[in-house]
Amino acid sequence: MRQLANQTVGRAEKTEVLSEDLLQVEKRLELVKQVSHSTHKKLTACLQGQQGVDADKRSKKLPLTTLAQCLTEGSAVLGDDSLLGKMLRLCGEAEDKLAQELIQFELQVERDVIEPLFVLAEVEIPNIQKQRKHLAKLVLDMDSSRTRWQQSAKSSGLSSNLQPSGAKADALREEMEEAANRVEICRDQLSADMYSFVAKEIDYANYFQTLIEVQAEYHRKSLALLQNVLPQIKAQQEAWMEKPSFGKPLEEHLAVSGREIAFPVEACVTMLLECGMQEEGLFRVAPSASKLKKLKAALDCCVVDVQEYSADPHAIAGALKSYLRELPEPLMTFELYEEWIQASNIPEQEKRLQALWNACEKLPKANYNNIRYLIKFLAKLTEYQDMNKMTPSNVAIVLGPNLLWPQAEGNITEMMTTVSLQIVGIIEPLIQHADWFFPGGGLGPMLRWDGAGWVGVRWDAMRWNGMGGMSTGMHPATPPLHCGQPCGLDSARSTSTLHPSPSLGTRGLMSLSHFPTQTLNSTSPTWTMPTASSTTRRGGRSAWPRIT
């Protein structure tokens, strides 16, 4: 206090021993300290693992590790025989590898960025600032000693040009010189530290470059891991046969399932041929919404309860219409839409039929096979028009808009109203002259229920129990039973099967799946469906259909 009082009384302000440049560095020190401290705090908050522990302990607390464990445990519960089980296993392995990469990334960031920032903000700069405070104290001591020496000279009555003498004066002078010497030493040390701080700014800046480089390397490794596992995931997805068919492109569904006739089309036609051909208003009468929704979901799973839906043919017809309507592209294609419409506008009937035939021939193979199969069925349906009231014209009216529509924006209802007559003029002659447009083959003998079983099915150990259930001694892993040649498929390709689903108990189920063709012995009953290759698609055409 005495020193402060003496300095305050004896001089206007304390001595400044730092240059202007070092004073600017001093101000910058405080700013760098604030920024480094804030960055260290935020960067530490970004770490997901526990800071300051080794990799093993950090892994236990990491959210990604917990997620990987959860996925792996879920995979073990579901098993590798399910698609979800396979996905969980692959994703669990990928997440575990990502967790390990994240641990290494955080350890490197902590070592190369976070810890140096902490040292800068909490050690190096505070040390310089501590030296600066010490220098200020030494300057204060020096100024005080000088003031006391000067006051001693005044009290002795000496002029300002003369130095006081005597033991007291000598002691004051020595004190002043020692204080000045301490100030000089401290100032030199502080100046060196400040200049060193300025020179090392590029090193401090490198902390942030290192942060970005480490992040880039981490993300590159993570991306490589994900890119490596994605093809495996996609391969499992593509290899999985049980995929939805409603709303999916025809070619995609056929490629995935290995079929030539879309499963919903083949399944619905098979059931309708058994139980719906004489149903009045088929395709015209709306089914129960809940029944329709349930049947569509069952068809998406490739499993159908035949016994349940045999009493509700309108639901089956509704599901077939829904499948056709929900195709991203109509069965008769957008590309040929104008050609179909132009053909329907030709007044002369013979030329109109020729134009329609030409358009049929331009259909892609997948569309051709399916429209051929469907038209053959509709032609068969109209043979029962006295009972079901579904003439070729009526069938064309209710099904035509689901087979062909324009690719245009706007109100689809208004557009379909405009072209409905033209579409009827396209579909009706296709049904009337199905054998001419699609020569060769036919629907052939279909599955038939005789009260004890499906005629044409090779049952082996499986039989119908007569009470709405399927009794079988087959192991769940036993392949489905083969039933000869599938609807509309080449005999050399694949076969359709009817089999119970172990997951649905002892209900009467039909599932049309595809497995490698199995040769049946000559005494085994088989059922045969038309093949797309039974006649050449572009083969010879019979004489012009007789117009009545």
C-alpha positions in Angstrom: 0.0 0.0 0.0 2.8 2.3 0.8 4.4 1.6 -2.5 1.1 2.3 -4.3 0.7 5.5 -2.4 4.2 6.7 -3.0 3.8 5.9 -6.7 0.5 7.7 -6.9 1.8 10.8 -5.2 5.2 10.8 -6.7 4.3 10.3 -10.4 1.4 10.7 -12.8 1.5 7.2 -14.3 3.5 4.0 -14.1 6.4 3.3 -16.4 5.6 1.3 -19.5 8.4 -1.1 -20.4 6.8 -3.0 -23.3 7.0 -1.8 -26.9 3.8 -1.0 -28.9 4.1 -4.3 -30.8 4.2 -6.3 -27.6 1.2 -4.4 -26.2 -0.7 -5.5 -29.4 0.4 -9.1 -28.8 -0.8 -8.8 -25.2 -4.3 -7.9 -26.4 -4.2 -10.7 -29.0 -3.3 -13.2 -26.3 -6.6 -12.7 -24.5 -8.6 -13.1 -27.7 -6.8 -16.3 -28.7 -7.3 -17.7 -25.2 -11.1 -17.0 -25.4 -11.4 -18.6 -28.8 -9.3 -21.6 -28.0 -11.2 -22.2 -24.7 -14.6 -22.0 -26.5 -13.4 -24.3 -29.4 -12.0 -26.8 -26.9 -15.3 -26.9 -25.0 -17.5 -27.3 -28.1 -15.2 -29.9 -29.7 -15.2 -31.9 -26.5 -19.0 -31.9 -26.5 -18.9 -33.4 -30.0 -17.2 -36.6 -28.8 -19.5 -39.5 -28.4 -17.1 -41.6 -26.3 -15.9 -40.9 -22.8 -13.0 -38.5 -23.0 -9.6 -39.5 -21.5 -10.1 -43.3 -21.4 -8.7 -46.1 -23.6 -10.4 -47.6 -26.7 -12.0 -50.5 -24.9 -13.7 -48.4 -22.2 -14.7 -45.8 -24.7 -16.3 -48.5 -26.9 -18.7 -49.6 -24.1 -20.2 -46.1 -23.8 -20.4 -45.4 -27.5 -24.0 -45.2 -28.9 -22.9 -46.9 -32.2 -21.6 -49.8 -30.3 -24.9 -50.2 -28.4 -26.7 -50.0 -31.7 -24.5 -52.7 -33.3 -25.1 -55.0 -30.3 -28.8 -54.4 -30.6 -28.8 -55.3 -34.3 -26.7 -58.4 -33.8 -28.9 -59.6 -31.0 -32.0 -59.0 -33.2 -30.4 -61.0 -36.0 -29.8 -63.9 -33.6 -33.5 -63.8 -32.6 -34.9 -63.7 -36.1 -32.3 -66.0 -37.6 -30.6 -66.0 -41.0 -33.6 -67.7 -42.7 -35.5 -64.5 -42.6 -34.7 -61.4 -44.7 -34.9 -59.1 -41.6 -32.5 -61.4 -39.8 -30.0 -61.2 -42.7 -30.4 -57.4 -42.8 -29.9 -57.0 -39.1 -26.7 -59.1 -39.1 -25.1 -57.2 -42.0 -26.1 -53.9 -40.6 -24.9 -54.9 -37.1 -21.5 -55.8 -38.5 -21.3 -52.6 -40.4 -22.3 -50.5 -37.4 -19.7 -52.2 -35.3 -17.0 -51.4 -37.8 -18.2 -47.8 -38.0 -18.0 -47.7 -34.2 -14.4 -48.8 -34.2 -13.6 -46.2 -36.9 -15.3 -43.6 -34.8 -13.3 -44.6 -31.7 -10.0 -44.2 -33.6 -11.1 -40.9 -35.0 -12.1 -39.5 -31.6 -8.8 -40.7 -30.0 -6.8 -39.0 -32.8 -8.9 -35.8 -32.5 -8.4 -35.8 -28.8 -4.7 -36.3 -29.0 -3.9 -34.0 -32.0 -6.5 -31.2 -31.6 -8.3 -31.1 -28.3 -5.4 -31.6 -25.9 -3.2 -29.0 -27.8 -6.0 -26.5 -27.7 -6.4 -27.1 -24.0 -2.7 -26.6 -23.4 -2.8 -23.4 -25.5 -5.8 -22.0 -23.7 -5.1 -23.2 -20.2 -1.3 -23.4 -19.9 0.7 -21.5 -22.5 -1.3 -18.2 -22.7 -2.0 -18.1 -18.9 1.7 -18.6 -18.3 2.5 -15.6 -20.5 -0.3 -13.6 -18.8 1.1 -14.6 -15.4 4.5 -13.3 -16.5 2.9 -10.1 -17.6 1.4 -9.6 -14.2 4.7 -10.3 -12.6 6.4 -7.7 -14.8 3.8 -5.2 -13.8 4.5 -5.8 -10.2 8.3 -5.5 -10.8 7.7 -2.2 -12.6 5.7 -1.0 -9.7 8.6 -1.9 -7.3 11.0 -0.1 -9.6 8.9 3.0 -9.8 8.5 3.0 -6.0 12.2 2.6 -5.4 12.9 5.4 -7.8 10.3 7.6 -6.2 11.9 7.0 -2.7 15.3 7.8 -4.0 14.1 11.0 -5.7 12.3 12.1 -2.5 15.5 11.4 -0.5 17.4 13.8 -2.9 14.7 16.5 -2.4 14.9 16.2 1.4 18.7 16.7 1.3 18.2 20.0 -0.5 20.2 18.9 -3.5 19.5 20.1 -7.0 18.0 17.7 -9.5 21.4 17.4 -11.2 23.2 16.2 -8.0 22.9 12.8 -6.6 22.3 12.3 -2.9 25.1 10.7 -0.9 25.3 8.9 2.3 24.5 5.4 3.5 20.8 5.8 3.1 21.0 7.3 -0.3 23.3 4.5 -1.4 20.9 1.9 -0.1 18.0 3.6 -2.0 20.1 3.8 -5.2 21.0 0.1 -5.0 17.4 -0.8 -4.4 16.4 1.2 -7.4 19.1 -0.4 -9.6 18.2 -3.9 -8.5 14.5 -3.3 -9.2 15.4 -2.0 -12.7 17.5 -5.0 -13.3 14.7 -7.4 -12.3 12.3 -5.5 -14.6 14.7 -5.9 -17.5 15.2 -9.6 -17.0 11.4 -10.2 -16.7 10.7 -8.0 -19.6 13.2 -9.8 -21.8 11.7 -13.2 -20.8 8.2 -12.0 -21.4 9.1 -10.5 -24.8 10.7 -13.8 -25.8 7.6 -15.7 -24.9 5.3 -13.2 -26.7 7.4 -13.3 -29.8 7.5 -17.1 -29.6 3.6 -17.1 -29.4 3.4 -14.9 -32.5 5.9 -17.2 -34.4 4.0 -20.3 -33.3 0.6 -19.1 -34.7 1.0 -21.3 -37.7 1.4 -24.3 -35.4 -1.8 -23.3 -33.6 -3.6 -22.9 -37.0 -2.4 -26.4 -37.9 -4.6 -27.8 -35.1 -7.7 -26.9 -37.2 -6.2 -28.2 -40.4 -5.5 -31.5 -38.6 -9.1 -31.6 -37.4 -10.4 -31.4 -41.0 -7.8 -33.9 -42.3 -8.7 -36.4 -39.5 -12.4 -35.9 -40.2 -11.9 -36.4 -43.9 -10.0 -39.6 -43.3 -12.6 -40.9 -40.9 -15.4 -40.2 -43.4 -13.4 -41.8 -46.2 -13.0 -45.0 -44.2 -16.6 -44.9 -43.1 -17.8 -44.4 -46.7 -15.6 -47.3 -47.8 -17.2 -49.6 -45.2 -20.7 -48.6 -46.2 -19.9 -49.0 -49.9 -18.6 -52.4 -49.2 -21.6 -53.6 -47.2 -24.3 -52.0 -49.5 -23.8 -54.5 -52.4 -24.1 -57.4 -49.9 -27.4 -55.9 -48.5 -28.7 -55.3 -52.0 -27.8 -58.8 -53.0 -29.7 -60.3 -50.1 -32.7 -58.1 -51.0 -32.6 -59.1 -54.7 -32.2 -62.8 -53.8 -35.2 -62.7 -51.5 -38.2 -64.0 -53.5 -41.0 -62.8 -51.3 -41.3 -59.2 -52.6 -44.5 -57.1 -53.0 -45.9 -57.1 -56.5 -48.7 -54.5 -56.2 -47.5 -51.1 -57.5 -44.2 -52.5 -58.8 -43.1 -52.5 -62.5 -44.1 -55.7 -64.3 -40.6 -56.4 -65.5 -39.1 -56.0 -62.0 -41.7 -58.4 -60.4 -41.1 -61.0 -63.1 -37.3 -60.7 -62.8 -37.4 -61.0 -59.1 -39.8 -63.9 -58.9 -38.5 -65.8 -62.0 -42.0 -65.8 -63.5 -43.4 -65.0 -66.9 -47.0 -64.4 -65.7 -47.4 -62.0 -62.8 -48.3 -63.8 -59.6 -51.4 -61.8 -58.8 -52.7 -62.3 -62.3 -52.0 -66.1 -62.3 -53.3 -66.6 -58.8 -56.5 -64.7 -59.3 -57.2 -66.3 -62.7 -56.6 -69.7 -61.2 -59.1 -69.1 -58.4 -61.7 -67.4 -60.7 -61.7 -70.3 -63.1 -62.6 -72.6 -60.2 -65.2 -70.5 -58.4 -66.1 -67.4 -60.3 -66.9 -68.1 -63.9 -70.7 -68.1 -63.3 -70.8 -65.3 -60.8 -73.1 -62.5 -62.0 -71.4 -59.1 -62.4 -67.8 -60.4 -62.0 -65.4 -57.4 -62.3 -68.4 -55.1 -62.1 -69.7 -55.6 -58.6 -67.5 -54.0 -56.0 -66.1 -56.3 -53.3 -65.8 -55.7 -49.6 -63.1 -53.2 -48.9 -61.7 -55.2 -46.0 -61.7 -58.5 -47.9 -60.0 -56.8 -50.9 -57.3 -55.2 -48.7 -56.6 -58.6 -47.0 -56.4 -60.5 -50.3 -54.0 -57.9 -51.8 -51.8 -58.2 -48.8 -51.9 -62.0 -49.1 -51.0 -61.8 -52.8 -48.1 -59.5 -51.9 -46.9 -62.3 -49.6 -47.5 -64.9 -52.3 -49.8 -66.9 -50.0 -53.5 -67.2 -50.6 -56.2 -68.9 -48.5 -58.1 -70.6 -51.3 -60.9 -71.9 -49.1 -61.6 -68.4 -47.7 -61.8 -66.6 -51.1 -63.6 -69.3 -53.0 -66.8 -68.0 -51.6 -66.0 -64.4 -52.6 -65.1 -64.3 -56.3 -65.8 -60.5 -56.3 -62.8 -59.9 -54.0 -60.6 -62.0 -56.3 -61.8 -60.0 -59.3 -61.3 -56.8 -57.4 -57.7 -57.8 -56.5 -56.9 -58.5 -60.1 -58.3 -55.1 -61.2 -56.3 -53.4 -58.4 -53.1 -55.1 -59.5 -53.6 -54.0 -63.1 -54.6 -50.4 -62.1 -51.6 -50.0 -59.7 -49.0 -50.9 -62.3 -46.7 -47.9 -62.8 -47.3 -48.4 -66.6 -50.4 -50.0 -68.1 -50.1 -53.5 -69.3 -50.6 -52.3 -72.9 -47.8 -49.7 -72.4 -47.7 -45.9 -72.7 -45.5 -46.2 -75.7 -48.2 -47.9 -77.8 -51.1 -45.8 -76.4 -51.5 -43.6 -79.5 -51.2 -46.7 -81.8 -54.0 -48.5 -79.9 -56.2 -45.4 -80.0 -55.5 -44.9 -83.8 -56.3 -48.5 -84.5 -59.6 -48.2 -82.6 -60.6 -45.3 -84.8 -60.3 -47.2 -88.1 -63.9 -47.5 -89.4 -63.3 -50.6 -91.6 -63.4 -53.6 -89.3 -60.9 -55.8 -91.1 -58.3 -53.0 -91.2 -59.0 -52.2 -87.5 -58.4 -55.8 -86.5 -55.2 -55.8 -88.5 -54.0 -52.6 -86.8 -54.8 -54.0 -83.4 -52.9 -57.2 -84.2 -49.9 -55.1 -85.3 -50.0 -53.2 -82.0 -50.1 -56.5 -80.1 -47.0 -57.7 -81.9 -45.1 -54.6 -80.7 -45.7 -55.3 -77.1 -42.6 -56.2 -75.0 -42.4 -59.9 -74.3 -43.4 -59.6 -70.6 -46.4 -57.5 -71.5 -47.4 -59.7 -74.4 -47.3 -62.9 -72.3 -49.4 -61.3 -69.5 -52.0 -59.6 -71.8 -52.2 -62.9 -73.8 -52.9 -64.9 -70.6 -55.4 -62.3 -69.4 -57.3 -62.0 -72.7 -57.5 -65.8 -73.0 -59.1 -65.9 -69.5 -61.5 -63.1 -70.3 -62.6 -64.9 -73.5 -63.3 -68.0 -71.4 -65.2 -65.8 -68.9 -67.5 -64.5 -71.7 -68.5 -68.0 -72.6 -70.6 -67.9 -69.4 -72.2 -64.6 -70.2 -75.7 -66.0 -70.0 -75.1 -66.6 -66.3 -72.5 -64.0 -65.3 -74.0 -61.2 -67.6 -70.4 -60.3 -68.6 -70.4 -59.9 -72.4 -67.2 -58.9 -74.2 -68.4 -55.4 -74.2 -69.2 -55.4 -70.5 -65.8 -56.9 -69.7 -64.1 -54.3 -71.8 -66.0 -51.5 -70.1 -65.0 -52.5 -66.6 -61.5 -53.8 -67.3 -60.4 -51.6 -70.2 -59.4 -48.5 -68.2 -57.2 -50.8 -66.1 -55.3 -52.1 -69.1 -54.6 -48.9 -71.0 -54.5 -45.2 -70.0 -52.6 -42.2 -71.3 -49.4 -40.9 -69.9 -50.4 -37.4 -69.2 -50.9 -35.0 -66.3 -54.3 -33.8 -65.3 -57.6 -35.3 -64.2 -57.4 -38.9 -65.0 -61.2 -39.3 -64.6 -61.9 -36.7 -67.3 -59.3 -38.2 -69.6 -60.7 -41.7 -69.2 -64.2 -40.5 -69.8 -63.1 -39.1 -73.1 -61.3 -42.2 -74.3 -63.4 -44.9 -72.6 -65.3 -45.7 -75.8 -62.0 -46.0 -77.7 -60.6 -48.3 -75.1 -63.7 -50.5 -75.2 -63.2 -50.6 -79.0 -59.7 -52.0 -78.3 -60.4 -54.5 -75.6 -63.7 -55.9 -76.9 -62.3 -57.2 -80.2 -59.3 -58.7 -78.4 -61.7 -60.7 -76.2 -64.0 -61.6 -79.1 -61.1 -62.9 -81.3 -58.7 -64.0 -78.6 -57.6 -67.1 -80.5 -56.9 -65.1 -83.6 -54.9 -62.3 -81.8 -53.1 -64.9 -79.7 -53.0 -68.1 -81.7 -52.2 -71.5 -80.2 -52.7 -72.8 -76.7 -55.5 -72.0 -74.3 -56.1 -71.9 -70.6 -56.0 -75.7 -70.6 -57.2 -77.9 -67.7 -57.0 -75.9 -64.5 -57.0 -77.0 -60.9 -60.3 -78.3 -59.8 -61.7 -78.8 -56.3 -63.6 -82.1 -56.1 -64.4 -82.0 -52.4 -61.4 -84.0 -51.2 -58.5 -82.2 -52.8 -57.3 -80.2 -55.8 -57.4 -82.4 -58.9 -54.1 -82.3 -60.7 -51.9 -81.8 -57.7 -49.3 -84.4 -56.8 -50.0 -84.6 -53.1 -47.5 -87.2 -51.9 -47.7 -86.9 -48.1 -50.1 -84.0 -48.2 -53.8 -84.3 -48.3 -56.9 -82.2 -47.7 -58.6 -83.2 -44.4 -62.1 -82.3 -45.6 -62.6 -79.8 -42.8 -61.1 -76.7 -44.2 -57.6 -77.7 -43.2 -54.4 -79.2 -44.7 -53.0 -82.2 -43.0 -49.4 -83.0 -43.7 -46.5 -84.8 -42.2 -44.0 -82.7 -44.1 -41.1 -81.0 -42.4 -41.3 -77.2 -42.8 -38.1 -77.3 -44.8 -39.6 -79.8 -47.3 -39.8 -78.1 -50.7 -43.3 -77.3 -52.0 -44.9 -80.0 -54.2 -44.6 -79.5 -57.9 -47.7 -79.4 -60.0 -46.5 -79.8 -63.5 -46.3 -76.8 -65.8 -47.3 -73.3 -64.6 -49.9 -71.0 -66.1 -48.5 -69.4 -69.3 -44.9 -70.4 -68.6 -42.4 -72.3 -70.8 -42.1 -75.9 -69.8 -38.3 -75.6 -69.8 -38.2 -72.7 -67.4 -39.8 -73.1 -64.1 -42.9 -74.6 -62.4 -45.7 -73.4 -60.3 -46.5 -75.1 -57.0 -49.3 -75.3 -54.5 -48.2 -75.8 -51.0 -49.2 -75.1 -47.4 -47.5 -72.3 -45.5 -46.0 -73.7 -42.2 -46.4 -70.3 -40.6 -50.2 -70.3 -41.1 -51.0 -73.6 -39.5 -53.4 -76.1 -41.1 -55.5 -73.8 -43.3 -56.0 -74.6 -46.9 -53.5 -72.3 -48.7 -52.4 -71.8 -52.2 -49.0 -70.4 -52.9 -47.7 -70.2 -56.5 -44.0 -70.3 -56.1 -41.2 -71.3 -58.5 -38.7 -74.0 -58.0 -36.5 -76.0 -60.5 -38.6 -78.4 -62.6 -39.0 -81.8 -61.0 -39.7 -84.8 -63.2 -42.8 -86.6 -62.1 -43.3 -90.3 -62.5 -45.8 -91.4 -65.2 -48.4 -92.3 -62.7 -48.4 -88.9 -60.9 -51.3 -86.7 -61.9 -50.3 -83.3 -63.3 -52.0 -80.2 -64.4 -50.9 -78.3 -67.5 -51.3 -74.6 -68.3 -50.7 -72.9 -71.7 -47.1 -71.9 -72.4 -46.0 -68.7 -74.1 -43.8 -70.9 -76.3 -46.5 -73.4 -77.4 -46.7 -71.4 -80.6 -44.2 -68.9 -82.0 -45.3 -65.5 -80.8 -44.8 -63.9 -84.2 -45.9 -67.2 -85.9 -48.5 -67.8 -88.5 -51.9 -66.2 -88.0 -55.1 -68.1 -88.7 -57.6 -66.9 -91.2 -59.4 -63.7 -90.5 -61.9 -64.1 -87.6 -65.4 -64.6 -88.8 -67.3 -61.4 -88.1 -70.9 -61.9 -86.8 
